[in-house]
């Protein structure tokens, strides 16, 4: 069990170091968006979303918001959220 986890962790750590230190900025952003989508789907499962479609939709919405913020467009987030008054 531990050996299989180490075998999984080593390539993931190598990919992470490459993404942080050597990859172009766009690749790093897409990796962060992908990891966020996976984490959001898992959070959807833990929070009680029963249908797979709703879990995936939740993950896509969260990933899209992260992508918009990473692209430097917080004004789009304000439009989505609605007026603040």
N, C-alpha and C positions, 0 to 999 in steps of 0.2 A: 504494500500500500504506500509506504513512504517512498520507495524507489520510483514508483510511477508518478508520484507528485513531483519529485525532484526532476524526473525526465520531462515533465510538462513545464516546470518552472524555469528551467535553464533556457530553452528557446524563447519563452515569453520575456524573460529578463533581457536577453540579447536584443530582441525586437524593441523593447522599451528603451534601452540605452541608445540604440541606433536612432529611434524616432526623436529622442530628446536632444541628442548631441549632433547628429549628422544629417538627418532627413530635412528636406525642404519644409517650410512652414505649412504648406497645404496638406502634406501627408500627415503631419502631426495633428492638425485640426481634424482630419477625417478619422484618425485613430481615436481621438478623444470622443468624437461624436459616436463612433461605433461602440466604444466601451460604455458610454452613457446610455445608449439605446439598450444594450444588454442589461445594464444595471436597472434601468427603468422597467424593463419587462419583468425582471425578477421582483422588483418592488411591487409591481402590479399583481403578481401572483401572491406575494406575502400579504398585500393589503386586501385581498379577497375578491379580486376581479375573476369571475368564474369562467368566462368565455375567452377562448384564445384570441378571437378577433379583438375584443376590448383590451386585452393585454398588449397586443401588437400595436393597436391604435394609440394607446397610452405611450408606449415606447417611441413610436414615430413622432408624436407631438413633442415629447420631451427632447428627443434628438434634434428636431427641427428648431426648437427654441435655443438649444445650445449652439447649433450651427449658426444661427442668426447672431447670437451674441459674440461668437468667435469671429465672425466676419466683420465685426465692428459696426453693426447696425442696430443699436439699441432703440432707434426711433421706430423700427418695425415692431418691437416688443410693446411699445407704448400704444401703437395702433391696435394691436391684438388685444391688449388689456382694456382698452376703452378710455374714455375721458377720466381725468383725475378729479374733476370738480364735483 
